[in-house]
Amino acid sequence: MEKVLVLGSINIDFVSFVPRYPLPGETLVSNDFGIFQGGKGANQAIALAKLDVPTLMLGKVGEDVLSDLALSSLQESKVDITGITKNQKISTGSASIWVNAQGQNSIVIYPGANGEVGEDFIFQHEKFFYDASWFLTQFEIPLKSILLALKLAKKHGLKTIMDPAPVREVSNNHIWELVDYLLPNEIELRELTHTENILKAIHILKSRGVKEVIVKLGKQGAGYEGKGTFNLFPAVPVEQRVDTTGAGDCFVAGFLYGMIQWGDIPRAIKIANLTASYSIQKKGAAISFPKKSEIDWKKLE
């Protein structure tokens, strides 16, 4: 199977499950608490590896106890961690997450070592682009490094996927010309294009050079533009939404798996919806992602 190179963040998530979000100055008692593997880059790498996709992770962690937890989690999921280095001066990235009774989350991120993934780091690891077929990245590391990595990916003939989260202002529009598949959610799509109209927003991004835009719409599902109309593929129904943390990352991995296997966007979106439906039924991000063998593929029919 084609190999995926993932460049992105590696965090440890500290998750509190609360009946509701606390008001300013208020103290709430949580129903439950967990420490999980996180970071959009690591999450997506793990989700891919669980789908039996050969995956190598590029990124940085600190030299601390959190890095041991993060690296062991990646290895257990069979992600190749050869491209991960340790920073002695800055700690491993982390996230503080509140999950309410409806399974919705609110997140505060500390970048830590993720913010030190500079252009020199990318150049030093160019060898990992040689034998990969796909390059996947997000917005939790410096934009200059993302731009350079996208250029290297194109130089070596890789197909590129970007998850533009957390959304940020992109002053260098050249970055979009290097993206084959962009997977924003509805909020990110609006922030990137300053329009509420999904179809208009897709056209704006394509005018900047993006080849295809797949929009994640949460409970509604996901869709893309085909022949001038927006084609929506409904989300897979679940009995209970426990925790949506990481569901978007699971979706991205499912989409990429579908593209590797079939090269067909509609089928890949259906696979992504199905894969993500498993994630929201368990607590945590990476720990909630399904293995390929655990997925009921008959639901695609």
N, C-alpha and C positions, 0 to 999 in steps of 0.2 A: 504493500500500500504506500501511496505517496507520503512523504515526510513533511511535517509542519514545524517551522521555526517560530517560536513565540517570544516576542520581546515585550516585557512589561513589569508590572509591580508584583512584589511578594510581601504580603502582610500577614500578621496574626490578628484575628478578629476577637474582640471581647464583647460578647453578646448578652444583653439583658432582655428577658421577656417580661413585658409589663402590660397591665390591663389597658393602659392608655399612656400617651406621652405626658410627662410632667410639665406643669406650668412653671414659668420663671420663679425661682426661689422655693419651689415645692420639692419635698423629698418623697419619693415613692418606694415601696418595697417591691422588688421584682418577683415574679412567679418562678423563674428559673434563670440559670446563668450558664454560659458555656464559652470555652476558648477553642476557636476553630482556625483552620488554615484559611487565609483570605488573600486579597489583592487580585485585581481583575486579571492580570497576566497569569499568575499562578492558578487561579480558578479555572481559566479557560484551558490552560495546559493540562490540568488534571482531568477536566471534563473530556478533553480529546483522548487522553491516554486511556480513560475508562471505556471509551468507545473503540479501543484497540487501534487507535491511530498513532503511528510512530511520532513522538513529540519531543523536541528539545527546547529547553527554557533558557532564555538570556535575561539576566537581571542581577541585582545586588541585594545582599542582606548585611546586617551588622555581624560583629563577632560577639554574640551574646546567646543567652538561653533561648530566646525567641527564634533565632536562626536555626538552632538545632531542631526545634519543633517544625519549622517550615520546611527545611530540607528533607527531614525524614518523611513528612507527609507527601512531598513530591515524589520521593523515591518509592514509597509504598504503592503509589499509583502508577509506577513505571514510567515517570517522566525522566528524561535524560537531563541531569543537572550539571553536566560538564561546563555549560556556559554561564554558570552562576559563580560570582566571586564575593568575598567577604570584605566589608569596609571596617577597619579597626576603629575609626573615629566616630562613626554615626551608627545609631542603633537600627535594628530591623524595623521596617515600617509596621504600623499598627492601625487598627480601626476600632472605634467605640460605636456599638450599634444598639439601638433600641428597636425591639420588635413588639408591636401592639397586638391586641386580641384578634384583629382582623388579618394578621400575618404581614402587615405593611411594615417597612423599616425606615429608620432615620439614622444617617451615618455621618460620623466625623472621622476624617482620615488624618493621620500623621505620616507624611511621606517617608521620613527617615532615609535609609540608604537608597530608596528608590529615586530620590532626588539627585543622587550622585551618579546616575547612569548617564555619563557624558559621551561626547563624540569620540573621545579617545578610546573609551570602552568599546564602542561600536566598531571602530577600525581594528582594534585588537582581536575582535571576534569575527572578522569577515569570513574566516575559513568555514564557519558553520553555515554560511549561505550556499556553499558549493553544492551540497548534495540534497538540499531541501527543494520541495516543489511549491510550497505555500509559505507565506509570511503573514503572521497575525500580530497586531499590536493594538494598544488602547491609549488613553490620554493621561495615565497616572505616572508617566516619566517625562523628562524635559522634551519639549517639542523639537528642538534642534536635533536631538538624538533620533527622534522618530523620523524626521525628514531625511536624515542621513541614511538610516536603516532602510527606508523605503527606496531610496536611490540605489543602494546596494542590492536590494531585492530585485529591482528591475534590471540592474546590470547583469545579474546572474540568472535572469529569466524566471523568477518566482511570480506566482499569482499572489495578489495582496488583498488582505481583509483588514479593515479597521473598525473598531468599536469606539466611537468618539465620546467616551465617558471616562471621568467626569467632564462634561462639556466645558469648553473654554474658547476664548476668542482666538482665531487663527489669522494672523496678519499676513503670513506667506501663503498665498493661494496656490502656489506651485505644488504644495503638498497634496492637493486634491487630484491633480493629474496623475499621481502615482498610485491612486487607490482604485482597485478593481471592484471591490464590494464594500460598501459602507453600511453599517448596521446600527443606526441611531434608534433611540426610543422616541416617543412623540414629543417629549420635552426637549430633548437634544436637537431634534429636527427643527423645532421652532426657534431655539436659541441660535442655531447655525444659520438660519435663513430669514429670521424675523418675519415669518408669516404663519398664520394658523392653518392655511390650506395645504393639506398633505401633498396633493398632486403638484401644486405650484412649488412647494418646497423641494420636492424631488427634482423638478425641472431646473431650479436654481442650482442645486448641487451638481447636476449633470452638466450644466453650462460651465461650471468651474472645472470640469474634467473628470469627475467621478464616473465610472462606467455603469455601475448598478447600485441602487439604493434599496435596501430591505428595511422596512420600518417595523419596529417592535411596538405592539400596542397593548401589552399586558393582558388583561382578562379578555380583550377582544380578539387577540391572536396576533397576526403579523401579515404584511403584504408588500407588494412591489408594483411598479408600473409596467403594464404590458399593453402595447398597442394603444397608448394614450389614455388608458383607464387604470384606476387603482384596483388591483386584485387582492381581496382580503381572504386570508385563510384562517378560519376560526380557531381559537385556543381549544385544546383538548380538555373536556370537562373533568373535574376532580371532585371528590366528596368533600374534602376540607383543605383549605389553604392554611398551612401551618406557619410558613416562613418564606417570604419571597426573596430573601437575601441570596444573591448569586444566580437567580433564575435567568437573568439576562445573559450571564456568562455561559450558562448551560445551553441557552438558545444558540449563542454564537458557535459553540462547539458542535452542536447538532447540525446547524446549517453547513458548517465546513465539512463535517463528515458526509453529509448528503451530497455536497458538490464533488467531493473526492470520489464517492462511489458511483454517482449517476450524472454529474455535470448538468443537472436540471434544476433551475431555481424553484419552480413550484414544488417539486418533490422535496427539495432541500428544506424549504420553509415548513412543510408538513412534518418532516423529521425533527426539525428544530422545535416546533410546537410540542410534539410528542415527548421529546427528551426533556424539555423544560417542565413539563407537567409532573414529572417524577420529583424534580428538585423542590417544588413548592410544598410538597406533602411531608417534608422532613425538616428538622431544625438544622441551621448552619448552612454554609455555602458549599464548599468542595465536598464535605462529608455527605451531602444530600444528593450528589450527582449519581445517576444510575450507571451501572456497568452495562455493556452491550448485551450481555446475556440476561439481564434483568428486565429489559424492555419488551413489552408485548407488541411486536412489529405488525401483528394482524390488525391493530387499530388504524394502520395507514390505509387499509383496503376500503 
